[in-house]
């Protein structure tokens, strides 16, 4: 009886060790190979994070952007759709929610309660119908946690989010429209 239990216990310990090892590995791609870390090589230079920083967290943001029909700046009698703010869920590469992105002001908040705002440094076109690539410099984090020490955030891999195609005129000034979007938010910290 003892000889049967020992191999079963050994098998259970081995299985646990194997699962723990797999859990600490880099993410796998759908083909079963190791997923590469984020690379900014294909991005326009204007939105690349300066040397001396490394990727701290990769997230996928999915949600809404609100626009409002307002008077066009420095153009009396004209109106335009104006970006009001985002409301998105931030998930890790496996789909687990790790935070949220909302505003105004634009705020990235981790599930641990730490959060940051940022100042835009640059944008670059990312394709018709998509928001532009964006690079922002993070302000000091509020609260301790995942956002502590973040220096920059890149917005990449964009789908949608541009101002509505519907009419914005003096007759419907004040109207709001919500547009769906998706973007990867890459968080960087000093290396």
C-alpha positions in Angstrom: 0.0 0.0 0.0 2.8 2.4 0.8 4.5 1.8 -2.5 1.3 2.9 -4.3 1.0 6.1 -2.3 4.6 7.1 -2.8 4.5 7.2 -6.6 1.1 9.0 -6.5 2.5 11.6 -4.1 5.6 11.9 -6.2 3.4 12.3 -9.4 1.3 15.0 -7.6 4.4 16.9 -6.5 5.9 16.7 -10.0 2.7 17.9 -11.6 2.6 20.9 -9.2 6.2 21.7 -9.9 5.6 21.5 -13.7 2.5 23.8 -13.4 4.5 26.3 -11.3 7.3 26.4 -13.9 4.8 26.9 -16.7 3.1 29.7 -14.8 6.4 31.7 -14.5 7.2 31.4 -18.2 6.7 34.1 -20.8 3.2 34.0 -22.5 2.8 31.5 -25.3 1.5 32.6 -28.7 -1.4 30.8 -30.4 1.1 28.6 -32.3 2.5 27.4 -28.9 5.8 29.2 -29.3 7.0 31.8 -26.8 5.3 35.1 -27.3 7.8 37.9 -28.0 8.0 40.9 -25.7 6.6 44.1 -27.1 8.9 45.8 -29.6 8.6 49.4 -30.6 10.8 49.0 -33.7 7.9 49.4 -36.2 6.5 52.5 -34.5 7.2 56.1 -35.8 10.1 57.7 -34.1 8.0 60.4 -32.6 6.1 57.9 -30.3 9.1 55.7 -29.3 10.0 55.7 -25.6 13.5 57.1 -25.0 16.4 54.7 -24.2 16.8 53.9 -20.5 13.3 52.5 -20.1 11.9 49.0 -20.2 8.4 47.5 -20.6 6.8 47.0 -17.2 3.3 46.0 -18.3 1.4 45.4 -21.6 -2.4 45.9 -21.5 -5.3 45.8 -24.0 -7.8 48.6 -23.5 -11.4 48.0 -24.8 -14.2 50.5 -24.3 -15.7 53.8 -25.4 -14.7 57.3 -26.2 -17.2 60.1 -25.7 -17.4 63.0 -28.2 -19.5 66.2 -27.9 -20.6 68.6 -30.6 -19.1 71.9 -29.6 -18.2 75.3 -31.1 -15.0 75.1 -33.1 -12.2 77.0 -31.5 -11.4 80.3 -33.3 -14.1 79.7 -35.9 -17.3 81.5 -34.9 -20.5 79.8 -36.0 -18.8 76.5 -36.8 -19.0 73.3 -34.8 -17.0 70.1 -34.5 -16.9 66.8 -32.6 -14.6 67.3 -29.6 -13.0 64.4 -27.6 -14.5 64.4 -24.1 -13.0 61.3 -22.5 -12.4 57.6 -22.5 -13.9 54.7 -20.5 -12.1 51.4 -21.0 -11.2 48.2 -19.3 -7.5 47.3 -19.3 -6.7 43.6 -19.5 -3.4 41.7 -19.6 -2.5 39.6 -22.6 -4.5 36.6 -21.1 -7.7 38.7 -20.9 -7.6 39.2 -17.1 -8.7 42.7 -16.0 -5.7 44.6 -14.5 -7.1 48.1 -14.5 -9.2 50.8 -16.2 -8.6 53.9 -18.2 -11.0 56.9 -17.8 -11.2 60.6 -17.9 -11.1 63.6 -17.9 -8.4 63.9 -16.9 -7.0 60.8 -18.7 -6.3 58.4 -15.9 -4.9 54.9 -15.9 -5.8 53.0 -12.7 -4.6 49.5 -11.7 -6.8 47.1 -9.8 -4.6 47.7 -6.8 -5.8 51.3 -6.7 -2.5 52.9 -7.8 -3.1 55.4 -10.7 -1.4 57.9 -12.9 -2.2 60.8 -15.2 0.2 61.9 -17.9 1.2 64.7 -20.3 1.1 64.0 -24.1 4.5 64.2 -25.8 3.7 63.1 -29.3 1.1 61.5 -31.7 1.5 59.9 -35.1 -1.0 58.5 -37.6 -2.0 54.9 -37.2 -4.3 54.3 -40.1 -7.7 55.6 -41.4 -10.5 55.3 -38.9 -8.2 54.7 -36.0 -7.0 57.0 -33.2 -3.3 58.0 -33.6 -0.4 56.3 -31.9 0.4 58.3 -28.7 3.3 58.7 -26.3 2.7 60.3 -22.9 5.0 61.0 -20.0 3.6 59.8 -16.8 3.1 62.1 -13.8 4.1 60.6 -10.4 1.8 57.8 -9.4 -0.9 58.2 -6.8 -0.8 55.3 -4.4 1.6 52.4 -4.2 1.2 49.5 -6.7 1.5 48.6 -10.4 1.6 52.2 -11.5 4.4 53.2 -9.2 7.5 54.2 -11.2 5.8 54.3 -14.6 7.7 56.8 -16.8 5.8 56.6 -20.1 2.8 55.0 -21.7 2.4 54.2 -25.4 -0.9 53.8 -27.1 -0.5 51.3 -30.0 -2.4 48.6 -32.0 -5.4 50.9 -32.5 -8.8 50.0 -33.8 -11.5 52.7 -34.1 -12.1 55.5 -31.7 -12.2 58.5 -34.1 -14.8 61.2 -34.0 -18.3 60.2 -35.2 -19.1 60.6 -38.9 -22.6 62.0 -38.0 -23.4 65.7 -38.5 -22.2 68.1 -35.9 -23.9 71.5 -36.5 -25.1 74.5 -34.5 -28.6 72.8 -34.4 -27.3 69.8 -32.4 -24.5 71.6 -30.4 -24.2 69.8 -27.0 -25.1 66.4 -28.4 -22.8 63.5 -27.3 -21.9 60.4 -29.1 -20.0 57.3 -27.9 -17.6 55.5 -30.2 -16.1 52.0 -29.5 -12.4 51.5 -29.6 -9.5 49.2 -28.7 -5.8 50.0 -28.1 -2.8 48.4 -26.5 -1.4 50.5 -23.6 2.3 49.7 -23.0 3.6 50.9 -19.6 7.3 51.7 -19.3 9.6 52.1 -16.2 13.2 53.3 -15.9 15.6 50.4 -16.7 
